[in-house]
Amino acid sequence: MIYNKKNILINRIIHYYVKWIVARQFHEVLFNNIEVDKNKSVLLIANHFSFWDGLILYCVTQKLLKKQYHVMVEEKTVHMLHYLKFAGAFSINKKSRDIIESLDYAARLLDDPQNLVLIFPQGKLFSNYVEDVHFDKGVFRIMKKAYGKYQLVFASTFIQYFKHKKSTATVYLKSDNNNYTSITALKEAYQQHYSSSKLLQTEFDI
């Protein structure tokens, strides 16, 4: 397992680099406001469709949620992009025994109310407009381990060009206070948020 690294200088450089590269790539990044409990960490569950997902959500969470950003990333990706570990990334390898270590590490991060942990439960890339959102079971282990210590937030991100040369990224956020007793119930709740968000995205009038 590859852990995220803390280095004040490198972390600040990466912070400004991510903000710069997202601003350069997109016409704008839109998101709605939600209330955040300062006494709890945030478990952010999001759809996964591109390299940009984590970077977009980094910018959004820095502006809105103001928590220390952590994101679970496939180990091969962290190996290819070494700087990610200085941007809060820690690895998971579903084909290794280290998978339990990665899931338990994510749960431990949620012990600290200053932290935010981003999880892509689909486990791999899917189309931005897929109808059914796949869920791996690992996220539910994290939730059970960190029960009562975090605020659950759903995020659905969609990309559209509209009339601009550069695309617009729109992030739909929803805070969820339900206590889910199964991965099926969790998936259904996220699916409802994702589907309603996608419907809103098709109703944009630019």
KETI-883807 format. One record per residue: residue number from 0; residue in three letters; y, x, z of N, C-alpha, C in turn. Coordinates in pm, whole numbers, plus 32768, in hexadecimal, padded with zeros to 4 digits. Example, Ala and Ser with C-alpha at 12.3 -4.5 7.8 and 13.67 -1.06 7.14 Angstrom:
BEGIN
<0 "Ala" <7DC7 8527 830C> <7E3E 84CE 830C> <7EB6 8528 830C>>
<1 "Ser" <7F1F 8505 82C4> <7F96 8557 82CA> <8003 850A 8313>>
! end
This chain:
BEGIN
<0 "Met" <7F88 8053 8000> <8000 8000 8000> <807D 8057 8000>>
<1 "Ile" <80E3 802D 7FB5> <8162 8074 7FB0> <81C9 8023 7FFE>>
<2 "Tyr" <8203 8061 8064> <8265 801E 80B8> <82F2 8031 8080>>
<3 "Asn" <8349 7FD2 809F> <83D5 7FE2 807A> <8412 8053 80CE>>
<4 "Lys" <8474 8099 8096> <84AF 810D 80D7> <8542 80F2 80FC>>
<5 "Lys" <8567 8123 8173> <85F1 8117 819D> <8637 819E 8191>>
<6 "Asn" <869D 81A1 813E> <86F3 8216 812E> <877D 81DF 8111>>
<7 "Ile" <87D9 81EF 816F> <885B 81AD 8166> <88A0 81CB 80E2>>
<8 "Leu" <88A3 8248 80B8> <88E8 826D 803D> <88A4 8231 7FC3>>
<9 "Ile" <8820 8245 7FB8> <87D8 8212 7F43> <87DA 8179 7F42>>
<10 "Asn" <87CB 813B 7FB7> <87CF 80A8 7FBE> <8853 8071 7F89>>
<11 "Arg" <88C3 80B3 7FAC> <8947 8085 7F7C> <8955 8099 7EE6>>
<12 "Ile" <8921 8108 7EB4> <8927 8120 7E23> <88D8 80B5 7DD9>>
<13 "Ile" <8860 8098 7E08> <880C 8032 7DCA> <8850 7FA9 7DD4>>
<14 "His" <888E 7F8B 7E45> <88D5 7F0D 7E58> <893C 7EF7 7DEB>>
<15 "Tyr" <8991 7F5A 7DD4> <89FA 7F4B 7D6E> <89C1 7F50 7CE1>>
<16 "Tyr" <8955 7F9D 7CCF> <8916 7FA2 7C4B> <88DB 7F1B 7C25>>
<17 "Val" <8896 7EDA 7C84> <885A 7E57 7C68> <88C7 7DF1 7C47>>
<18 "Lys" <8932 7DEE 7C95> <89A1 7D93 7C7A> <89DD 7DAD 7BF0>>
<19 "Trp" <89EB 7E2C 7BCD> <8A26 7E51 7B4C> <89CB 7E28 7AD7>>
<20 "Ile" <894A 7E46 7AE3> <88F0 7E2B 7A73> <88DE 7D95 7A5D>>
<21 "Val" <88DD 7D45 7AC9> <88D2 7CB4 7ABB> <8952 7C7B 7A7D>>
<22 "Ala" <89C5 7CAA 7AA9> <8A44 7C7C 7A70> <8A4F 7CA3 79DD>>
<23 "Arg" <8A16 7D13 79B9> <8A1A 7D42 792E> <89BB 7CF3 78D4>>
<24 "Gln" <894B 7CCA 790D> <88E5 7C84 78BE> <8904 7BF0 78AB>>
<25 "Phe" <8941 7BAF 7911> <8952 7B1E 790F> <89E5 7AF4 7905>>
<26 "His" <89F9 7A84 78C2> <8A7F 7A4C 78BB> <8AAF 7A25 7946>>
<27 "Glu" <8A58 79E5 7994> <8A73 79C6 7A1F> <89F1 79A1 7A66>>
<28 "Val" <89F6 79A6 7AEA> <8985 797B 7B3D> <89B6 7908 7B94>>
<29 "Leu" <8978 7893 7B84> <89A0 781C 7BCE> <8939 77FB 7C39>>
<30 "Phe" <8965 77C7 7CA9> <890A 779E 7D13> <8950 773A 7D6E>>
<31 "Asn" <8900 76E7 7DB0> <8937 7686 7E0F> <8938 76BF 7E9C>>
<32 "Asn" <8986 7683 7EF2> <8993 76B2 7F7C> <892B 766F 7FD5>>
<33 "Ile" <88F6 76B8 8035> <889D 767F 809B> <88C5 76B8 8124>>
<34 "Glu" <88A1 7670 818D> <88BF 769F 8214> <8852 7702 8241>>
<35 "Val" <887D 776C 8284> <8820 77D3 82B2> <8824 77DE 834A>>
<36 "Asp" <87AF 77E1 8387> <87A2 77F1 8418> <87AC 7887 8438>>
<37 "Lys" <8816 78AF 847D> <882B 793C 849C> <87C1 7972 84FC>>
<38 "Asn" <877E 791A 8542> <871C 7944 85A5> <868E 794E 856D>>
<39 "Lys" <8680 7937 84EB> <85FD 7941 84AC> <8605 7996 842E>>
<40 "Ser" <8596 79D7 840F> <858B 7A1D 838F> <857A 79B5 8320>>
<41 "Val" <8578 79E2 82A6> <8568 7988 8233> <84EE 79B2 81E2>>
<42 "Leu" <8494 7952 81CA> <8426 7965 816B> <844C 791C 80EC>>
<43 "Leu" <8467 7967 8084> <8496 7930 8005> <8422 792D 7FA1>>
<44 "Ile" <83FF 78B7 7F73> <8392 78A4 7F12> <83CF 7880 7E8B>>
<45 "Ala" <83A9 78C9 7E22> <83EC 78B8 7DA1> <838A 78C0 7D2D>>
<46 "Asn" <83B3 7888 7CBB> <8364 7895 7C40> <8378 7921 7C05>>
<47 "His" <8316 794C 7BB4> <8315 79D5 7B81> <8301 79D3 7AE9>>
<48 "Phe" <8369 79F5 7A9F> <8360 79ED 7A0D> <8392 7A6A 79C6>>
<49 "Ser" <83D0 7ACA 7A0E> <8404 7B3F 79CA> <8422 7BB0 7A2C>>
<50 "Phe" <8444 7C23 79F5> <8472 7C97 7A43> <84EE 7C74 7A93>>
<51 "Trp" <853F 7C15 7A62> <85C1 7BF9 7A9D> <85BC 7BA2 7B1A>>
<52 "Asp" <854C 7B60 7B35> <8545 7B00 7BA4> <8575 7B3B 7C29>>
<53 "Gly" <8539 7BAA 7C4E> <8559 7BE6 7CCE> <85E8 7C18 7CD5>>
<54 "Leu" <861D 7C49 7C64> <86A6 7C7C 7C62> <870B 7C0B 7C6B>>
<55 "Ile" <86F0 7B9E 7C26> <8748 7B28 7C2E> <874B 7AF4 7CBD>>
<56 "Leu" <86D6 7AE7 7CF9> <86CF 7AB1 7D81> <8709 7B12 7DE7>>
<57 "Tyr" <8703 7B93 7DCA> <8746 7BF4 7E21> <87DC 7BD7 7E26>>
<58 "Cys" <8818 7BC4 7DB2> <88A8 7BAA 7DAB> <88CC 7B26 7DF0>>
<59 "Val" <887A 7ABF 7DDA> <8894 7A3D 7E17> <8889 7A45 7EAF>>
<60 "Thr" <881F 7A84 7EE0> <880B 7A88 7F71> <8873 7AE0 7FB6>>
<61 "Gln" <88A4 7B48 7F73> <890C 7B9B 7FAD> <898E 7B4C 7FBF>>
<62 "Lys" <89AB 7AF4 7F61> <8A25 7AA3 7F67> <8A18 7A2F 7FC9>>
<63 "Leu" <89A3 79F0 7FCB> <8994 7973 8014> <894D 7981 809A>>
<64 "Leu" <88D8 79C0 809B> <8886 79C1 8113> <88A4 7A36 8170>>
<65 "Lys" <88D4 7AA4 8136> <8902 7B19 8184> <8898 7B4A 81E7>>
<66 "Lys" <881F 7B5B 81B3> <87B1 7B92 8202> <8784 7C16 81C2>>
<67 "Gln" <8738 7C65 820D> <8700 7CE0 81D8> <868F 7CBD 8176>>
<68 "Tyr" <869F 7CE6 80F9> <8648 7CBA 808B> <85C7 7D0B 8085>>
<69 "His" <8556 7CC2 807C> <84D2 7CFF 8067> <8488 7CAB 7FFF>>
<70 "Val" <843E 7CEA 7FA7> <83F6 7CA0 7F40> <836C 7CDE 7F2A>>
<71 "Met" <8307 7C89 7F20> <827F 7CB6 7F04> <826E 7CC6 7E6D>>
<72 "Val" <8244 7D3E 7E44> <8239 7D60 7DB5> <81B1 7D9D 7D9A>>
<73 "Glu" <817A 7D85 7D24> <80FA 7DC1 7CFF> <8103 7E59 7D07>>
<74 "Glu" <809A 7E96 7D3B> <809B 7F26 7D52> <80B6 7F76 7CD2>>
<75 "Lys" <807E 7F4B 7C63> <8093 7F96 7BE7> <8126 7F94 7BBC>>
<76 "Thr" <816D 7F28 7BDD> <81FB 7F20 7BBC> <824D 7F80 7C0F>>
<77 "Val" <822B 7F8B 7C91> <8273 7FE9 7CE8> <8259 8078 7CBD>>
<78 "His" <81E0 8094 7C8D> <81C1 8119 7C5A> <8215 813A 7BDF>>
<79 "Met" <8228 80D9 7B88> <8276 80EE 7B0E> <830C 80F9 7B2A>>
<80 "Leu" <833C 80A7 7B88> <83CB 80A2 7BA7> <83DE 80CB 7C39>>
<81 "His" <83E0 814E 7C50> <83E0 8184 7CD8> <8459 8156 7D2A>>
<82 "Tyr" <84C9 813D 7CE6> <8542 8118 7D2F> <8535 8092 7D77>>
<83 "Leu" <84D4 803E 7D4E> <84C7 7FBA 7D8A> <84AE 7FC0 7E20>>
<84 "Lys" <8469 8029 7E4E> <844D 8032 7EDE> <84CC 8048 7F2E>>
<85 "Phe" <8536 8076 7EEC> <85B7 8085 7F2F> <860C 8007 7F22>>
<86 "Ala" <85D6 7FA3 7EDC> <861A 7F21 7ECD> <85CF 7EB5 7F19>>
<87 "Gly" <857C 7EDE 7F78> <8535 7E7F 7FCD> <84A9 7E5C 7FA1>>
<88 "Ala" <8477 7E9A 7F37> <83F2 7E78 7F03> <8383 7EBC 7F52>>
<89 "Phe" <8319 7E72 7F6D> <829E 7EAA 7FA3> <822C 7E73 7F4D>>
<90 "Ser" <81BE 7EBC 7F47> <8158 7E9E 7EE3> <80E6 7E48 7F15>>
<91 "Ile" <80A3 7E0A 7EB5> <8026 7DC4 7ECE> <7FC7 7DE0 7E5A>>
<92 "Asn" <7F49 7DF4 7E7A> <7EE3 7E0A 7E15> <7E70 7DAA 7E33>>
<93 "Lys" <7E66 7D42 7DE3> <7E03 7CD9 7DFE> <7D73 7D08 7DEB>>
<94 "Lys" <7D61 7D7C 7DAC> <7CDC 7DB0 7D95> <7CB6 7E1A 7DFC>>
<95 "Ser" <7D09 7E2A 7E61> <7CF2 7E8F 7EC7> <7CE5 7E50 7F52>>
<96 "Arg" <7CA6 7E98 7FAE> <7C9D 7E6A 8038> <7D27 7E69 807A>>
<97 "Asp" <7D86 7EB0 803D> <7E0E 7EB6 8073> <7E55 7E30 806C>>
<98 "Ile" <7E1D 7DD0 8027> <7E60 7D4E 8017> <7E7D 7D0E 809F>>
<99 "Ile" <7E21 7D1A 80FD> <7E36 7CE1 8183> <7EA8 7D2A 81C9>>
<100 "Glu" <7EAE 7DAD 81B9> <7F19 7DFD 81F5> <7FA1 7DD1 81BF>>
<101 "Ser" <7FA7 7DB7 813D> <8025 7D8C 80FF> <8050 7D03 8132>>
<102 "Leu" <7FF1 7CA6 813B> <8010 7C1F 816B> <803C 7C21 81FD>>
<103 "Asp" <7FF7 7C70 824F> <801A 7C78 82DD> <809F 7CC0 82F1>>
<104 "Tyr" <80BC 7D20 829B> <813E 7D65 82A1> <81AF 7D03 8283>>
<105 "Ala" <819B 7CAF 821F> <81FF 7C49 81FD> <8217 7BEC 8274>>
<106 "Ala" <81AA 7BC6 82B8> <81B7 7B6F 832D> <8204 7BB5 839D>>
<107 "Arg" <81EB 7C36 83B1> <8232 7C80 841A> <82C7 7C8B 83FB>>
<108 "Leu" <82E9 7C98 837D> <8377 7C9D 8357> <83BF 7C1E 8381>>
<109 "Leu" <8376 7BAF 837D> <83B3 7B2E 83A1> <83C7 7B1E 8437>>
<110 "Asp" <8396 7B7D 8486> <83B0 7B7C 8517> <8444 7B94 8534>>
<111 "Asp" <8487 7BDA 84D9> <8513 7C00 84ED> <856D 7B9A 84A8>>
<112 "Pro" <85C5 7B55 84F2> <861C 7AEE 84B6> <8681 7B26 8452>>
<113 "Gln" <868E 7BA9 844D> <86E9 7BE6 83EC> <86AA 7BF5 8362>>
<114 "Asn" <8627 7BDC 8358> <85DF 7BF7 82DC> <85CD 7B7C 8284>>
<115 "Leu" <85C0 7B97 8204> <8598 7B35 819F> <8524 7B71 8151>>
<116 "Val" <84BB 7B24 813D> <8448 7B51 80EF> <8434 7AF4 8079>>
<117 "Leu" <843A 7B2D 8002> <8426 7AE2 7F86> <8396 7AF1 7F57>>
<118 "Ile" <8356 7A80 7F3E> <82CB 7A7D 7F0E> <82C5 7A2E 7E8C>>
<119 "Phe" <827E 7A65 7E2A> <8261 7A1C 7DAE> <81CF 79EE 7DB5>>
<120 "Pro" <81B5 7975 7DE3> <812A 794A 7DFB> <80D6 7939 7D7D>>
<121 "Gln" <8116 7938 7D07> <80C9 792F 7C8B> <8075 79AD 7C76>>
<122 "Gly" <80A0 7A1C 7CB0> <8052 7A96 7CAB> <8060 7AE8 7C2C>>
<123 "Lys" <8092 7AAC 7BC1> <80AA 7AF2 7B44> <8111 7AA3 7AF4>>
<124 "Leu" <8139 7AD8 7A81> <81A0 7A97 7A31> <816A 7A1C 79E7>>
<125 "Phe" <81BB 79B2 79EA> <819F 7939 799D> <821E 7912 7951>>
<126 "Ser" <8210 78BA 78F2> <8283 7888 78A8> <82EB 784D 7906>>
<127 "Asn" <836B 785C 78E0> <83D8 7826 7931> <83D3 778D 7938>>
<128 "Tyr" <838D 774F 78DB> <838B 76BC 78D8> <82FD 7684 78E1>>
<129 "Val" <82A5 76CF 7924> <821D 769E 7939> <8223 761C 7988>>
<130 "Glu" <81C6 75C2 796D> <81C7 753F 79B1> <8190 7549 7A3F>>
<131 "Asp" <811F 758E 7A4E> <80DC 7596 7AD0> <80E9 7623 7B08>>
<132 "Val" <811B 762F 7B82> <8130 76B0 7BC1> <80B3 76D8 7C0F>>
<133 "His" <8074 7746 7BE5> <7FFC 7779 7C27> <8020 77B7 7CAE>>
<134 "Phe" <7FCB 77A8 7D13> <7FE2 77E2 7D97> <7F69 7834 7DC2>>
<135 "Asp" <7F7D 78B6 7DDE> <7F16 7905 7E21> <7F16 78E2 7EB6>>
<136 "Lys" <7EA7 78FB 7EF9> <7E98 78D2 7F84> <7EDF 792E 7FE8>>
<137 "Gly" <7F03 79A7 7FBC> <7F3A 7A0A 8018> <7FB6 79DC 8061>>
<138 "Val" <800B 7990 801F> <8087 7964 805D> <806D 790E 80D8>>
<139 "Phe" <7FFF 78C3 80D7> <7FE0 786D 8149> <7FB5 78C0 81C2>>
<140 "Arg" <7F73 7931 81AA> <7F50 798C 8218> <7FCF 79C1 825B>>
<141 "Ile" <8031 79E4 8209> <80B1 7A14 823E> <80F2 79A9 8295>>
<142 "Met" <80F2 792E 8264> <8131 78C0 82AD> <80ED 78A7 8333>>
<143 "Lys" <806A 78AC 8336> <8021 7895 83B3> <803C 7906 8417>>
<144 "Lys" <8040 7981 83E7> <8057 79F5 843E> <80E2 79F3 847B>>
<145 "Ala" <8145 79C2 842E> <81D1 79C6 845A> <8202 793C 8484>>
<146 "Tyr" <81A9 78E5 84A5> <81CC 785A 84C4> <823C 7850 852D>>
<147 "Gly" <82A0 77FF 850F> <830D 77E4 856C> <837D 784A 856C>>
<148 "Lys" <836D 78B5 8520> <83D0 7921 8523> <842B 7924 84A9>>
<149 "Tyr" <840D 78D3 8444> <8458 78DC 83C7> <8489 7852 8399>>
<150 "Gln" <84EA 7857 8341> <851A 77E1 82FA> <84E2 77E8 826D>>
<151 "Leu" <849B 7781 8244> <845F 777E 81BF> <84C5 774C 8158>>
<152 "Val" <84D2 7799 80EB> <852F 7773 8081> <84E7 777B 7FFB>>
<153 "Phe" <84F3 7712 7FAC> <84BC 7711 7F24> <852A 7738 7EC1>>
<154 "Ala" <8506 7787 7E5C> <8564 77AB 7DF1> <8521 7798 7D6A>>
<155 "Ser" <8567 7755 7D10> <8539 7747 7C85> <85A7 777E 7C2B>>
<156 "Thr" <8585 77E1 7BDA> <85E7 7822 7B85> <85C9 7804 7AF2>>
<157 "Phe" <8632 77E3 7AA7> <8624 77C5 7A19> <8691 780F 79C9>>
<158 "Ile" <866D 7834 794F> <86C9 787F 78F8> <86E9 782B 787C>>
<159 "Gln" <8769 7820 785D> <8796 77DB 77E4> <880A 7828 77A6>>
<160 "Tyr" <8816 7823 7722> <8885 7864 76DE> <88FC 7807 76C9>>
<161 "Phe" <88E1 7788 76B3> <894B 7728 7696> <89A0 775D 7622>>
<162 "Lys" <8A23 7761 7632> <8A7B 778C 75C4> <8AA5 781F 75CF>>
<163 "His" <8A6C 7866 762F> <8A97 78EF 7648> <8A37 7955 760A>>
<164 "Lys" <8A68 79CC 75EE> <8A14 7A37 75B9> <89B3 7A69 7623>>
<165 "Lys" <89E1 7A67 769E> <898B 7A8F 770E> <8956 7A12 7755>>
<166 "Ser" <88E3 7A1E 778F> <88A5 79AB 77D1> <88E3 7990 785A>>
<167 "Thr" <88D2 7916 7888> <88FA 78EE 790F> <887C 78D9 7962>>
<168 "Ala" <887B 7913 79D8> <880C 78FF 7A35> <8836 7898 7A9D>>
<169 "Thr" <87E6 7830 7AAE> <8803 77C8 7B10> <8794 77C4 7B77>>
<170 "Val" <87BA 77D1 7BF5> <8759 77D2 7C63> <876C 7755 7CB7>>
<171 "Tyr" <8703 7707 7CC2> <8704 768D 7D13> <86BE 76AB 7D97>>
<172 "Leu" <8707 769D 7E05> <86D3 76BE 7E89> <86C0 7641 7EDD>>
<173 "Lys" <8657 7643 7F30> <863F 75D4 7F8A> <8602 7607 800C>>
<174 "Ser" <8640 75E7 807C> <8607 760A 80FE> <85A1 759F 8125>>
<175 "Asp" <852D 75CA 8154> <84C0 756D 8174> <8491 7585 8202>>
<176 "Asn" <849A 751F 8256> <8475 752D 82E4> <83EB 74F6 8306>>
<177 "Asn" <839E 74D1 82A1> <831A 7497 82BA> <82B7 7501 82EA>>
<178 "Asn" <8259 74D7 833B> <81EE 752E 836A> <8171 7512 8317>>
<179 "Tyr" <8158 7567 82B5> <80E9 7550 8259> <8066 7580 8294>>
<180 "Thr" <7FFF 752E 8288> <7F7D 754C 82C2> <7F17 757C 825A>>
<181 "Ser" <7F40 7582 81DC> <7EE5 75B2 8173> <7F35 75EA 80FF>>
<182 "Ile" <7EF6 7641 80B2> <7F37 767A 803C> <7F50 760D 7FD4>>
<183 "Thr" <7EF9 75A7 7FD2> <7F0A 7539 7F74> <7F8A 74EB 7F8F>>
<184 "Ala" <7FA3 74CF 800E> <801D 7486 8033> <809A 74D8 8014>>
<185 "Leu" <8092 7559 802F> <8102 75B2 8011> <811E 75B5 7F7B>>
<186 "Lys" <80B4 75C4 7F2D> <80C3 75C8 7E9C> <8100 7546 7E68>>
<187 "Glu" <80D4 74D6 7E9B> <8107 7455 7E6E> <819D 7448 7E8D>>
<188 "Ala" <81C5 7478 7F01> <8253 7471 7F28> <82A7 74CA 7ECD>>
<189 "Tyr" <8274 7543 7EB2> <82C0 759C 7E58> <82C2 7563 7DCB>>
<190 "Gln" <8251 752C 7DA0> <8249 74F1 7D1A> <82B1 7482 7D08>>
<191 "Gln" <82C3 7431 7D6E> <8326 73C6 7D68> <83B3 73FF 7D57>>
<192 "His" <83D2 7469 7DA4> <8455 74AA 7D98> <8467 74E8 7D0D>>
<193 "Tyr" <83FF 752D 7CDE> <8404 756E 7C5B> <8418 7507 7BEC>>
<194 "Ser" <83CE 749A 7BEF> <83D7 7434 7B87> <845F 73F0 7B86>>
<195 "Ser" <8494 73D0 7BFC> <8518 7390 7C02> <8585 73F2 7BD6>>
<196 "Ser" <8573 7472 7BF5> <85D3 74D7 7BCA> <85D2 74E6 7B32>>
<197 "Lys" <855B 74E5 7AF8> <854F 74F1 7A67> <858E 747A 7A21>>
<198 "Leu" <8581 7404 7A5D> <85BF 738C 7A25> <8657 739A 7A28>>
<199 "Leu" <868D 73CA 7A96> <871E 73E1 7A9F> <874B 7445 7A36>>
<200 "Gln" <86F9 74AA 7A1E> <871D 7511 79BC> <8729 74D7 7930>>
<201 "Thr" <86D7 7475 7910> <86DC 7437 7889> <8752 73D8 787B>>
<202 "Glu" <8792 73B5 78EB> <8801 7358 78E6> <8889 739F 78E2>>
<203 "Phe" <8887 7425 78DA> <8904 7470 78D1> <8953 7445 7856>>
<204 "Asp" <89D4 7435 7867> <8A2E 7412 77F8> <8A9E 7479 77F4>>
<205 "Ile" <8A92 74D9 7798> <8AF2 7547 778F> <8B57 7530 771E>>
! end
